[in-house]
Amino acid sequence: MNMPGLQTASYAGGLHVLPAWLGVVWTAVFVAIAVSHLGHMALTTGQRRPWHACHVLMAVGMAFMYLPANLDPAHVPIGLWKLVFAAAGLIAAVWAIGGVGRTATVIWLLTSIDLGAMLYMWAGSARVGDAAVTWILAGYLIAEALAWGFDLYRRIDGATPLVSWQLLAVQPGATTVVGSGSRSGSGSARQEGSLLGKLDISASMIAMTIGMAYMLVAMQLAV
C-alpha cells in the first residue's frame, strides 16, 4: 500500500523521519482514541453522535496512516480515504452553518477544518510547493491542542448557529417575541447545542491533534 504519509518516506528509501516502532505506538494511540469516541457515541444522543463519529473516522484514518505498510491488514485504497474525508468535511461544514430543528455550533466548523486536514494528508499534498499550507495546518492543530489543554473549547461549546434557518424561515409580517422568553429560549438552545456536555475529552483531543500535526510536519520534512 503506497501510503501518502510517512510510509513513502520511511520505507521506500527516503528520510527515516519516523521509526517503525514509533509508528506502531502512534497507531495504538489512535486506536485507543477511536475506541474512546465509540464509547461516547454509544452513551450520547442527538448531534453529539455524528460529532463523535467524525472523530472515530479521523482516529481510524490516522491509525492507518501511521501503521507500517507491512503490518496493514486492510489495504484500503487511498482514493476511498480521500472520498470519505472530503464527504465528511463537507457535511460538517454544512452542519456548522445551521439547520432547522437543531443548534449548530462553531465547533462543527472547526471539526470540518480537521477533516480537511485529514483529506490534505491522504491526498499526499505535503510537497515543496505546498509547504506554506502544510505549516499553517500544523500550526492550527498545535493551537487546537493548546485550546483543548486550557479548556477553551468550553467557551464556544453550544454557540449559536452561524446562520439561523429558522429565523430566515419566519413568514413576512410574523411577529417575534423578544424579552425574557427569548432569553430563556437562547439558554435552552445553547444547552441543546452543547457537543461536549459533561464529558472531559481533552486528553484524547490533545493526543489526536498533536498526532495529526506531527504527521504533517514529518511529511513536509520528508519531501
N, CA, C and O of each residue as an XYZ file, in Angstrom:
892
protein
N       0.850     -1.195      0.000
C       0.000      0.000      0.000
C       0.883      1.241      0.000
O       1.708      1.414      0.896
N       0.718      2.088     -0.979
C       1.534      3.291     -1.075
C       0.923      4.389     -0.233
O       0.034      5.112     -0.683
N       1.408      4.508      1.000
C       0.835      5.486      1.922
C       1.246      6.893      1.536
O       2.395      7.106      1.150
N       0.342      7.862      1.628
C       0.691      9.237      1.281
C       1.391      9.956      2.412
O       1.858     11.079      2.226
N       1.477      9.345      3.570
C       2.088      9.989      4.719
C       3.528      9.578      4.898
O       4.341      9.724      3.986
N       3.848      9.061      6.077
C       5.230      8.738      6.384
C       5.706      7.458      5.741
O       6.913      7.244      5.630
N       4.799      6.598      5.313
C       5.220      5.301      4.795
C       6.132      5.455      3.575
O       7.151      4.773      3.466
N       5.768      6.337      2.678
C       6.558      6.526      1.465
C       7.987      6.945      1.799
O       8.941      6.454      1.196
N       8.126      7.850      2.758
C       9.455      8.344      3.103
C      10.229      7.357      3.956
O      11.438      7.199      3.783
N       9.546      6.694      4.872
C      10.244      5.871      5.845
C      10.622      4.493      5.324
O      11.601      3.904      5.782
N       9.856      3.976      4.372
C      10.078      2.597      3.961
C      10.424      2.445      2.484
O      10.521      1.325      1.981
N      10.609      3.556      1.791
C      10.922      3.479      0.367
C      12.222      4.202      0.045
O      12.393      4.723     -1.057
N      13.130      4.232      0.999
C      14.439      4.786      0.742
C      14.557      6.264      0.978
O      15.610      6.842      0.708
N      13.504      6.909      1.480
C      13.551      8.336      1.740
C      14.062      8.619      3.132
O      14.771      7.805      3.721
N      13.698      9.783      3.659
C      14.116     10.161      5.002
C      13.414      9.305      6.036
O      12.202      9.103      5.956
N      14.160      8.800      7.004
C      13.561      7.979      8.049
C      13.100      8.901      9.181
O      13.713      8.966     10.246
N      11.999      9.613      8.914
C      11.508     10.585      9.878
C      10.689      9.935     10.983
O      10.408     10.568     12.001
N      10.308      8.696     10.796
C       9.518      8.002     11.811
C       9.969      6.553     11.915
O       9.739      5.770     10.993
N      10.610      6.181     13.024
C      10.982      4.771     13.209
C       9.741      3.890     13.220
O       8.660      4.340     13.599
N       9.895      2.635     12.806
C       8.753      1.723     12.739
C       8.085      1.574     14.098
O       6.858      1.520     14.182
N       8.881      1.508     15.166
C       8.288      1.311     16.498
C       7.430      2.504     16.902
O       6.410      2.339     17.572
N       7.849      3.727     16.491
C       7.072      4.907     16.826
C       5.770      4.939     16.032
O       4.739      5.398     16.525
N       5.830      4.447     14.802
C       4.619      4.345     14.008
C       3.609      3.412     14.665
O       2.409      3.688     14.681
N       4.108      2.307     15.206
C       3.230      1.364     15.899
C       2.644      1.998     17.152
O       1.470      1.795     17.460
N       3.460      2.767     17.882
C       2.974      3.439     19.095
C       1.857      4.421     18.755
O       0.817      4.438     19.413
N       2.076      5.240     17.722
C       1.051      6.205     17.327
C      -0.205      5.489     16.839
O      -1.319      5.953     17.080
N      -0.028      4.368     16.158
C      -1.185      3.588     15.723
C      -2.016      3.146     16.913
O      -3.243      3.249     16.900
N      -1.336      2.651     17.951
C      -2.039      2.212     19.159
C      -2.756      3.379     19.835
O      -3.868      3.224     20.339
N      -2.116      4.545     19.843
C      -2.740      5.731     20.447
C      -4.032      6.078     19.718
O      -5.053      6.345     20.351
N      -3.987      6.073     18.391
C      -5.178      6.451     17.634
C      -6.268      5.380     17.704
O      -7.453      5.704     17.633
N      -5.885      4.123     17.839
C      -6.891      3.072     18.051
C      -7.605      3.322     19.382
O      -8.826      3.193     19.469
N      -6.837      3.680     20.421
C      -7.431      3.969     21.728
C      -8.375      5.175     21.639
O      -9.438      5.182     22.260
N      -7.982      6.193     20.865
C      -8.839      7.370     20.686
C     -10.138      6.973     19.983
O     -11.217      7.424     20.367
N     -10.032      6.121     18.949
C     -11.224      5.672     18.227
C     -12.167      4.909     19.151
O     -13.380      5.118     19.112
N     -11.616      4.031     19.978
C     -12.434      3.263     20.920
C     -13.116      4.199     21.921
O     -14.284      4.010     22.262
N     -12.379      5.205     22.386
C     -12.931      6.163     23.335
C     -14.135      6.896     22.752
O     -15.167      7.021     23.411
N     -14.005      7.380     21.517
C     -15.108      8.113     20.904
C     -16.258      7.179     20.509
O     -17.410      7.609     20.463
N     -15.959      5.919     20.226
C     -17.033      4.953     20.001
C     -17.872      4.798     21.262
O     -19.099      4.707     21.199
N     -17.193      4.768     22.414
C     -17.904      4.696     23.682
C     -18.774      5.909     23.911
O     -19.898      5.793     24.400
N     -18.251      7.092     23.554
C     -19.044      8.313     23.707
C     -20.262      8.283     22.776
O     -21.340      8.744     23.152
N     -20.095      7.740     21.561
C     -21.216      7.627     20.631
C     -22.334      6.784     21.229
O     -23.514      7.099     21.072
N     -21.956      5.716     21.912
C     -22.958      4.807     22.481
C     -23.714      5.442     23.642
O     -24.849      5.061     23.928
N     -23.090      6.409     24.311
C     -23.680      6.988     25.514
C     -24.371      8.321     25.272
O     -25.045      8.838     26.163
N     -24.214      8.885     24.079
C     -24.776     10.206     23.807
C     -25.929     10.114     22.822
O     -26.221      9.047     22.280
N     -26.577     11.246     22.600
C     -27.703     11.316     21.672
C     -27.582     12.578     20.825
O     -26.677     13.390     21.020
N     -28.492     12.725     19.897
C     -28.554     13.933     19.081
C     -27.319     14.134     18.230
O     -26.718     13.173     17.749
N     -26.938     15.410     18.043
C     -25.829     15.730     17.154
C     -24.476     15.341     17.734
O     -23.467     15.370     17.029
N     -24.447     14.972     19.028
C     -23.188     14.525     19.614
C     -22.712     13.229     18.958
O     -21.510     13.003     18.820
N     -23.655     12.386     18.558
C     -23.267     11.113     17.939
C     -22.510     11.299     16.626
O     -21.423     10.741     16.476
N     -23.046     12.067     15.663
C     -22.263     12.267     14.435
C     -20.959     13.019     14.687
O     -19.975     12.811     13.978
N     -20.949     13.896     15.698
C     -19.710     14.614     16.005
C     -18.640     13.656     16.493
O     -17.496     13.724     16.043
N     -18.994     12.764     17.405
C     -18.032     11.759     17.864
C     -17.689     10.792     16.733
O     -16.567     10.292     16.661
N     -18.652     10.529     15.851
C     -18.375      9.649     14.711
C     -17.293     10.247     13.818
O     -16.462      9.519     13.275
N     -17.301     11.577     13.665
C     -16.252     12.237     12.876
C     -14.878     11.971     13.485
O     -13.903     11.768     12.762
N     -14.804     11.973     14.811
C     -13.519     11.756     15.465
C     -13.104     10.283     15.445
O     -11.914      9.966     15.437
N     -14.088      9.395     15.436
C     -13.765      7.982     15.219
C     -13.158      7.812     13.839
O     -12.154      7.119     13.677
N     -13.770      8.447     12.840
C     -13.269      8.372     11.469
C     -11.849      8.918     11.370
O     -10.980      8.294     10.762
N     -11.614     10.091     11.972
C     -10.283     10.685     11.912
C      -9.249      9.818     12.632
O      -8.125      9.664     12.154
N      -9.628      9.255     13.778
C      -8.694      8.413     14.528
C      -8.344      7.148     13.749
O      -7.187      6.726     13.726
N      -9.344      6.548     13.115
C      -9.086      5.347     12.313
C      -8.201      5.689     11.121
O      -7.276      4.947     10.791
N      -8.494      6.827     10.472
C      -7.673      7.248      9.337
C      -6.234      7.489      9.728
O      -5.320      7.105      8.998
N      -6.016      8.125     10.881
C      -4.649      8.368     11.343
C      -3.964      7.075     11.757
O      -2.758      6.925     11.561
N      -4.714      6.140     12.326
C      -4.134      4.857     12.709
C      -3.587      4.135     11.478
O      -2.487      3.584     11.515
N      -4.351      4.140     10.398
C      -3.887      3.501      9.166
C      -2.722      4.272      8.554
O      -1.840      3.670      7.942
N      -2.708      5.597      8.713
C      -1.621      6.377      8.148
C      -0.304      6.111      8.869
O       0.757      6.085      8.246
N      -0.376      5.913     10.188
C       0.829      5.650     10.966
C       1.249      4.187     10.918
O       2.413      3.867     11.159
N       0.319      3.305     10.610
C       0.631      1.873     10.624
C       1.647      1.538      9.536
O       1.435      1.876      8.372
N       2.760      0.871      9.903
C       3.731      0.449      8.870
C       3.043     -0.371      7.792
O       2.174     -1.192      8.084
N       3.439     -0.145      6.540
C       2.762     -0.770      5.404
C       2.778     -2.290      5.495
O       1.828     -2.949      5.072
N       3.857     -2.850      6.045
C       3.934     -4.309      6.111
C       3.037     -4.914      7.177
O       2.885     -6.134      7.242
N       2.438     -4.066      8.018
C       1.518     -4.546      9.051
C       0.062     -4.231      8.724
O      -0.838     -4.596      9.480
N      -0.170     -3.557      7.602
C      -1.516     -3.136      7.237
C      -2.318     -4.336      6.724
O      -1.978     -4.897      5.682
N      -3.380     -4.739      7.438
C      -4.142     -5.924      7.018
C      -5.268     -5.604      6.036
O      -5.783     -6.506      5.377
N      -5.657     -4.326      5.930
C      -6.851     -3.972      5.165
C      -6.550     -3.513      3.746
O      -7.316     -3.807      2.827
N      -5.452     -2.799      3.554
C      -5.084     -2.265      2.238
C      -6.235     -1.448      1.636
O      -6.644     -1.668      0.496
N      -6.742     -0.503      2.429
C      -7.821      0.359      1.953
C      -7.279      1.293      0.869
O      -6.260      1.947      1.092
N      -7.921      1.375     -0.290
C      -7.426      2.260     -1.353
C      -7.364      3.713     -0.879
O      -8.255      4.184     -0.173
N      -6.305      4.412     -1.272
C      -6.146      5.811     -0.882
C      -7.299      6.660     -1.402
O      -7.752      7.592     -0.737
N      -7.762      6.324     -2.597
C      -8.873      7.074     -3.176
C     -10.123      7.024     -2.306
O     -10.875      7.997     -2.240
N     -10.348      5.897     -1.641
C     -11.513      5.776     -0.767
C     -11.373      6.673      0.454
O     -12.339      7.311      0.872
N     -10.151      6.725      1.038
C      -9.919      7.611      2.178
C     -10.199      9.059      1.780
O     -10.840      9.797      2.530
N      -9.722      9.468      0.603
C      -9.917     10.845      0.170
C     -11.401     11.153     -0.020
O     -11.870     12.226      0.361
N     -12.137     10.211     -0.608
C     -13.562     10.410     -0.828
C     -14.303     10.525      0.498
O     -15.160     11.395      0.657
N     -13.981      9.658      1.448
C     -14.660      9.656      2.746
C     -14.414     10.963      3.501
O     -15.350     11.558      4.034
N     -13.152     11.410      3.546
C     -12.849     12.630      4.296
C     -13.368     13.877      3.593
O     -13.737     14.849      4.252
N     -13.402     13.862      2.263
C     -13.978     15.001      1.538
C     -15.468     15.114      1.842
O     -15.973     16.208      2.091
N     -16.171     13.983      1.822
C     -17.610     13.996      2.093
C     -17.888     14.390      3.541
O     -18.779     15.198      3.806
N     -17.123     13.820      4.483
C     -17.334     14.126      5.901
C     -17.050     15.593      6.195
O     -17.786     16.228      6.951
N     -15.994     16.134      5.605
C     -15.663     17.545      5.814
C     -16.729     18.463      5.271
O     -17.055     19.474      5.893
N     -17.287     18.124      4.102
C     -18.343     18.939      3.512
C     -19.605     18.910      4.374
O     -20.232     19.945      4.602
N     -19.971     17.719      4.849
C     -21.156     17.592      5.696
C     -20.978     18.380      6.996
O     -21.901     19.060      7.443
N     -19.783     18.289      7.602
C     -19.523     19.023      8.850
C     -19.597     20.526      8.625
O     -20.101     21.257      9.477
N     -19.094     20.995      7.474
C     -19.136     22.428      7.176
C     -20.571     22.906      6.997
O     -20.943     23.967      7.498
N     -21.376     22.123      6.281
C     -22.784     22.484      6.093
C     -23.518     22.468      7.427
O     -24.345     23.336      7.707
N     -23.200     21.455      8.255
C     -23.821     21.359      9.577
C     -23.482     22.586     10.424
O     -24.309     23.057     11.205
N     -22.269     23.094     10.265
C     -21.834     24.247     11.054
C     -22.620     25.501     10.713
O     -22.807     26.376     11.558
N     -23.079     25.584      9.470
C     -23.790     26.784      9.042
C     -25.124     26.922      9.758
O     -25.524     28.028     10.123
N     -25.803     25.821      9.958
C     -27.080     25.871     10.662
C     -28.056     24.890     10.075
O     -27.761     24.220      9.086
N     -29.235     24.801     10.690
C     -30.238     23.883     10.179
C     -31.501     23.956     10.997
O     -31.501     24.450     12.124
N     -32.568     23.464     10.427
C     -33.861     23.510     11.083
C     -33.932     22.423     12.145
O     -33.597     21.266     11.894
N     -34.367     22.809     13.315
C     -34.615     21.842     14.364
C     -33.393     21.433     15.158
O     -33.464     20.494     15.951
N     -32.277     22.109     14.966
C     -31.090     21.782     15.745
C     -30.216     23.021     15.888
O     -30.365     23.991     15.144
N     -29.320     22.975     16.835
C     -28.406     24.088     17.058
C     -27.014     23.683     16.605
O     -26.396     22.812     17.217
N     -26.515     24.293     15.553
C     -25.157     24.008     15.097
C     -24.184     24.891     15.854
O     -24.537     26.006     16.240
N     -22.995     24.427     16.069
C     -22.024     25.189     16.840
C     -20.780     25.476     16.023
O     -20.534     24.864     14.984
N     -19.999     26.431     16.525
C     -18.734     26.773     15.886
C     -17.787     25.571     15.911
O     -16.938     25.429     15.031
N     -17.933     24.717     16.909
C     -17.075     23.530     16.990
C     -17.236     22.661     15.743
O     -16.274     22.030     15.306
N     -18.435     22.622     15.169
C     -18.629     21.860     13.937
C     -17.771     22.430     12.802
O     -17.224     21.680     11.994
N     -17.662     23.755     12.749
C     -16.839     24.377     11.721
C     -15.369     24.000     11.906
O     -14.673     23.705     10.934
N     -14.897     24.010     13.162
C     -13.516     23.630     13.439
C     -13.296     22.151     13.122
O     -12.218     21.768     12.666
N     -14.308     21.323     13.360
C     -14.206     19.906     13.020
C     -14.081     19.720     11.513
O     -13.360     18.834     11.054
N     -14.777     20.549     10.745
C     -14.667     20.451      9.292
C     -13.249     20.793      8.830
O     -12.767     20.236      7.844
N     -12.582     21.705      9.536
C     -11.193     22.032      9.204
C     -10.290     20.838      9.510
O      -9.380     20.532      8.740
N     -10.542     20.166     10.632
C      -9.775     18.965     10.972
C      -9.944     17.889      9.898
O      -8.978     17.239      9.500
N     -11.170     17.713      9.441
C     -11.422     16.731      8.381
C     -10.739     17.147      7.085
O     -10.265     16.302      6.325
N     -10.690     18.460      6.836
C      -9.964     18.947      5.667
C      -8.474     18.650      5.763
O      -7.831     18.333      4.762
N      -7.924     18.755      6.981
C      -6.516     18.411      7.187
C      -6.275     16.931      6.910
O      -5.240     16.551      6.364
N      -7.249     16.095      7.295
C      -7.133     14.666      7.002
C      -7.131     14.417      5.497
O      -6.343     13.613      4.998
N      -8.013     15.108      4.772
C      -8.047     14.979      3.314
C      -6.721     15.426      2.715
O      -6.203     14.793      1.795
N      -6.180     16.509      3.234
C      -4.908     17.042      2.745
C      -3.793     16.007      2.910
O      -2.977     15.814      2.009
N      -3.767     15.345      4.067
C      -2.725     14.343      4.308
C      -2.902     13.127      3.404
O      -1.932     12.640      2.824
N      -4.132     12.635      3.281
C      -4.353     11.452      2.464
C      -4.184     11.746      0.979
O      -3.971     10.831      0.183
N      -4.280     13.021      0.604
C      -4.043     13.379     -0.792
C      -2.558     13.469     -1.104
O      -2.170     13.684     -2.252
N      -1.712     13.299     -0.059
C      -0.272     13.369     -0.268
C       0.160     14.749     -0.701
O       1.016     14.892     -1.574
N      -0.434     15.776     -0.091
C      -0.222     17.147     -0.567
C       1.018     17.822     -0.006
O       1.309     18.959     -0.377
N       1.761     17.157      0.880
C       2.920     17.811      1.503
C       4.101     17.819      0.543
O       5.061     17.068      0.716
N       4.021     18.671     -0.465
C       5.116     18.827     -1.419
C       5.784     20.171     -1.172
O       5.312     20.977     -0.369
N       6.872     20.398     -1.862
C       7.627     21.633     -1.654
C       6.746     22.846     -1.913
O       6.780     23.809     -1.147
N       5.961     22.810     -2.977
C       5.112     23.944     -3.307
C       3.979     24.165     -2.329
O       3.384     25.242     -2.300
N       3.671     23.151     -1.522
C       2.574     23.244     -0.567
C       3.071     23.453      0.854
O       2.317     23.272      1.809
N       4.326     23.829      0.999
C       4.913     23.945      2.336
C       4.136     24.927      3.214
O       3.919     24.663      4.396
N       3.718     26.057      2.640
C       3.018     27.064      3.434
C       1.719     26.500      3.994
O       1.409     26.701      5.168
N       0.949     25.787      3.152
C      -0.308     25.194      3.611
C      -0.040     24.168      4.699
O      -0.755     24.115      5.700
N       0.984     23.357      4.504
C       1.320     22.323      5.486
C       1.651     22.926      6.839
O       1.149     22.464      7.863
N       2.497     23.960      6.853
C       2.891     24.583      8.124
C       1.724     25.318      8.767
O       1.616     25.345      9.993
N       0.854     25.912      7.965
C      -0.324     26.589      8.523
C      -1.239     25.579      9.211
O      -1.722     25.821     10.317
N      -1.472     24.446      8.551
C      -2.321     23.410      9.140
C      -1.695     22.838     10.403
O      -2.385     22.600     11.394
N      -0.376     22.618     10.363
C       0.307     22.091     11.541
C       0.210     23.073     12.701
O      -0.022     22.672     13.842
N       0.389     24.371     12.408
C       0.272     25.383     13.450
C      -1.135     25.452     14.006
O      -1.331     25.605     15.212
N      -2.119     25.338     13.116
C      -3.516     25.343     13.563
C      -3.786     24.177     14.512
O      -4.452     24.350     15.533
N      -3.275     23.001     14.182
C      -3.520     21.822     15.018
C      -2.815     21.936     16.375
O      -3.341     21.479     17.390
N      -1.633     22.543     16.391
C      -0.955     22.771     17.671
C      -1.753     23.754     18.514
O      -1.901     23.570     19.723
N      -2.269     24.805     17.868
C      -3.112     25.769     18.588
C      -4.373     25.094     19.114
O      -4.844     25.407     20.208
N      -4.909     24.176     18.337
C      -6.092     23.434     18.771
C      -5.775     22.570     19.991
O      -6.579     22.475     20.918
N      -4.602     21.944     19.983
C      -4.187     21.139     21.142
C      -4.089     22.011     22.390
O      -4.518     21.606     23.471
N      -3.525     23.203     22.240
C      -3.426     24.130     23.378
C      -4.809     24.559     23.851
O      -5.049     24.681     25.052
N      -5.721     24.788     22.903
C      -7.082     25.188     23.264
C      -7.777     24.099     24.070
O      -8.482     24.393     25.035
N      -7.580     22.839     23.677
C      -8.147     21.740     24.447
C      -7.479     21.641     25.815
O      -8.132     21.337     26.813
N      -6.181     21.898     25.852
C      -5.459     21.819     27.119
C      -5.914     22.864     28.120
O      -5.967     22.598     29.320
N      -6.243     24.059     27.627
C      -6.707     25.139     28.504
C      -8.230     25.199     28.591
O      -8.791     26.147     29.141
N      -8.897     24.175     28.041
C     -10.353     24.056     28.119
C     -11.068     25.232     27.467
O     -12.157     25.612     27.898
N     -10.467     25.811     26.433
C     -11.078     26.953     25.763
C     -12.290     26.552     24.921
O     -13.139     27.387     24.610
N     -12.363     25.272     24.555
C     -13.488     24.836     23.741
C     -14.810     24.923     24.492
O     -15.874     24.980     23.875
N     -14.751     24.934     25.813
C     -15.971     25.082     26.602
C     -16.624     26.441     26.352
O     -17.838     26.587     26.495
N     -15.816     27.429     25.980
C     -16.343     28.779     25.785
C     -17.137     28.915     24.497
O     -17.985     29.800     24.381
N     -16.874     28.052     23.534
C     -17.608     28.121     22.268
C     -18.570     26.952     22.116
O     -19.325     26.895     21.145
N     -18.552     26.019     23.064
C     -19.461     24.881     23.001
C     -20.895     25.355     23.155
O     -21.218     26.106     24.076
N     -21.748     24.913     22.250
C     -23.150     25.298     22.314
C     -23.435     26.685     21.797
O     -24.499     27.240     22.068
N     -22.489     27.265     21.046
C     -22.713     28.605     20.495
C     -23.841     28.589     19.469
O     -24.223     27.531     18.969
N     -24.359     29.749     19.168
C     -25.481     29.834     18.231
C     -25.019     29.543     16.808
O     -23.834     29.683     16.507
N     -25.934     29.139     15.928
C     -25.563     28.838     14.546
C     -25.002     30.063     13.825
O     -25.321     31.200     14.172
N     -24.167     29.817     12.826
C     -23.671     30.908     12.004
C     -24.801     31.496     11.172
O     -24.836     32.700     10.918
N     -25.725     30.638     10.752
C     -26.919     31.074     10.025
C     -28.118     30.385     10.659
O     -28.134     29.162     10.794
N     -29.122     31.164     11.047
C     -30.326     30.588     11.645
C     -31.384     30.415     10.569
O     -32.063     31.372     10.196
N     -31.522     29.194     10.071
C     -32.507     28.943      9.031
C     -33.925     29.128      9.572
O     -34.835     29.515      8.838
N     -34.100     28.847     10.861
C     -35.418     29.027     11.457
C     -35.832     30.502     11.433
O     -36.989     30.827     11.166
N     -34.868     31.391     11.715
C     -35.166     32.815     11.694
C     -35.466     33.283     10.270
O     -36.375     34.083     10.050
N     -34.694     32.776      9.305
C     -34.905     33.164      7.917
C     -36.232     32.637      7.382
O     -36.802     33.193      6.444
N     -36.718     31.543      8.000
C     -37.952     30.916      7.527
C     -39.205     31.591      8.051
O     -40.313     31.237      7.650
N     -39.040     32.582      8.961
C     -40.200     33.285      9.507
C     -40.935     34.022      8.379
O     -40.325     34.736      7.582
N     -42.229     33.835      8.335
C     -43.019     34.457      7.262
C     -43.025     35.977      7.402
O     -43.026     36.488      8.522
N     -43.029     36.702      6.297
C     -43.097     38.166      6.356
C     -44.340     38.612      7.117
O     -45.432     38.083      6.908
N     -44.164     39.570      7.983
C     -45.279     40.073      8.762
C     -45.476     39.355     10.080
O     -46.253     39.800     10.926
N     -44.757     38.215     10.262
C     -44.880     37.481     11.519
C     -44.153     38.244     12.605
O     -43.135     38.885     12.346
N     -44.666     38.178     13.807
C     -44.063     38.883     14.934
C     -43.199     37.944     15.728
O     -43.532     36.771     15.904
N     -42.089     38.459     16.208
C     -41.164     37.687     17.025
C     -41.141     38.278     18.417
O     -40.891     39.470     18.593
N     -41.399     37.454     19.387
C     -41.435     37.919     20.764
C     -40.009     38.056     21.278
O     -39.231     37.103     21.237
N     -39.677     39.231     21.756
C     -38.353     39.494     22.292
C     -38.516     39.880     23.749
O     -39.335     40.737     24.082
N     -37.749     39.259     24.608
C     -37.866     39.561     26.032
C     -37.346     38.409     26.846
O     -36.420     37.708     26.439
N     -37.961     38.214     28.026
C     -37.492     37.156     28.915
C     -37.666     35.796     28.284
O     -36.848     34.903     28.505
N     -38.746     35.613     27.479
C     -38.947     34.317     26.837
C     -37.855     34.031     25.842
O     -37.392     32.895     25.737
N     -37.427     35.062     25.092
C     -36.353     34.880     24.125
C     -35.067     34.514     24.809
O     -34.327     33.663     24.316
N     -34.777     35.136     25.938
C     -33.557     34.841     26.666
C     -33.563     33.408     27.164
O     -32.547     32.713     27.123
N     -34.734     32.975     27.640
C     -34.855     31.602     28.114
C     -34.660     30.627     26.976
O     -34.001     29.599     27.133
N     -35.247     30.956     25.799
C     -35.086     30.081     24.649
C     -33.652     29.990     24.219
O     -33.196     28.918     23.820
N     -32.908     31.109     24.290
C     -31.499     31.103     23.913
C     -30.696     30.184     24.819
O     -29.829     29.445     24.352
N     -30.981     30.229     26.101
C     -30.269     29.356     27.026
C     -30.591     27.908     26.776
O     -29.721     27.042     26.879
N     -31.863     27.634     26.440
C     -32.258     26.261     26.148
C     -31.575     25.760     24.898
O     -31.110     24.621     24.846
N     -31.511     26.635     23.863
C     -30.851     26.240     22.615
C     -29.374     25.981     22.846
O     -28.795     25.061     22.268
N     -28.764     26.807     23.703
C     -27.348     26.627     23.965
C     -27.092     25.282     24.650
O     -26.117     24.590     24.356
N     -28.006     24.929     25.582
C     -27.843     23.669     26.273
C     -28.032     22.494     25.322
O     -27.275     21.524     25.367
N     -29.057     22.585     24.448
C     -29.306     21.523     23.495
C     -28.181     21.419     22.468
O     -27.905     20.332     21.962
N     -27.529     22.546     22.157
C     -26.486     22.539     21.151
C     -25.124     22.149     21.666
O     -24.172     22.096     20.888
N     -24.992     21.872     22.959
C     -23.703     21.507     23.524
C     -23.224     20.177     22.959
O     -23.962     19.192     22.961
N     -22.006     20.153     22.482
C     -21.415     18.919     21.976
C     -20.594     18.201     23.041
O     -20.484     16.975     23.024
N     -20.027     18.954     23.953
C     -19.155     18.362     24.959
C     -19.934     17.832     26.152
O     -19.567     16.815     26.740
N     -21.014     18.528     26.508
C     -21.758     18.117     27.693
C     -20.858     18.119     28.915
O     -20.095     19.059     29.139
N     -20.954     17.068     29.694
C     -20.117     16.942     30.883
C     -18.880     16.093     30.642
O     -18.111     15.826     31.566
N     -18.691     15.669     29.395
C     -17.549     14.819     29.076
C     -16.240     15.603     29.118
O     -16.191     16.760     28.700
N     -15.208     14.985     29.610
C     -13.863     15.554     29.556
C     -13.066     14.743     28.545
O     -12.526     13.686     28.870
N     -12.998     15.249     27.309
C     -12.305     14.534     26.247
C     -11.008     15.236     25.861
O     -10.459     14.992     24.786
N     -10.520     16.111     26.741
C      -9.337     16.909     26.409
C      -8.121     16.028     26.130
O      -7.350     16.325     25.218
N      -7.934     14.957     26.889
C      -6.746     14.111     26.701
C      -6.736     13.486     25.315
O      -5.714     13.508     24.630
N      -7.872     12.928     24.897
C      -7.921     12.281     23.583
C      -7.797     13.304     22.461
O      -7.188     13.021     21.430
N      -8.377     14.504     22.655
C      -8.306     15.512     21.608
C      -6.903     16.105     21.497
O      -6.449     16.414     20.396
N      -6.220     16.263     22.618
C      -4.838     16.751     22.578
C      -3.960     15.744     21.851
O      -3.148     16.118     21.006
N      -4.124     14.461     22.180
C      -3.333     13.416     21.527
C      -3.623     13.371     20.029
O      -2.705     13.223     19.222
N      -4.895     13.498     19.656
C      -5.259     13.447     18.244
C      -4.650     14.607     17.465
O      -4.056     14.399     16.407
N      -4.791     15.829     17.980
C      -4.295     16.988     17.236
C      -2.773     17.006     17.159
O      -2.211     17.400     16.138
N      -2.102     16.586     18.225
C      -0.637     16.524     18.186
C      -0.185     15.465     17.193
O       0.766     15.680     16.441
N      -0.866     14.316     17.187
C      -0.520     13.268     16.231
C      -0.724     13.694     14.797
O       0.073     13.340     13.928
N      -1.784     14.453     14.530
C      -2.032     14.957     13.183
C      -0.980     15.996     12.793
O      -0.486     15.993     11.666
N      -0.642     16.884     13.733
C       0.362     17.908     13.452
C       1.719     17.272     13.183
O       2.442     17.698     12.282
N       2.063     16.255     13.963
C       3.349     15.576     13.773
C       3.422     14.922     12.399
O       4.460     14.957     11.738
N       2.294     14.319     11.970
C       2.279     13.720     10.654
C       2.521     14.745      9.563
O       3.275     14.486      8.625
N       1.887     15.915      9.676
C       2.083     16.949      8.666
C       3.523     17.428      8.620
O       4.093     17.598      7.542
N       4.118     17.649      9.806
C       5.489     18.108      9.867
C       6.429     17.062      9.272
O       7.328     17.392      8.498
N       6.217     15.808      9.637
C       7.078     14.739      9.147
C       6.956     14.575      7.639
O       7.953     14.339      6.956
N       5.735     14.700      7.113
C       5.533     14.611      5.664
C       6.297     15.729      4.953
O       6.908     15.501      3.909
N       6.262     16.923      5.514
C       6.952     18.041      4.887
C       8.455     17.871      4.941
O       9.147     18.164      3.966
N       8.971     17.401      6.069
C      10.409     17.187      6.212
C      10.908     16.060      5.315
O      12.087     16.003      4.966
N       9.978     15.147      4.942
C      10.371     14.015      4.098
C      10.397     14.385      2.618
O      10.855     13.602      1.786
N       9.901     15.588      2.289
C       9.865     15.999      0.875
C      11.266     16.198      0.337
O      11.435     16.544     -0.832
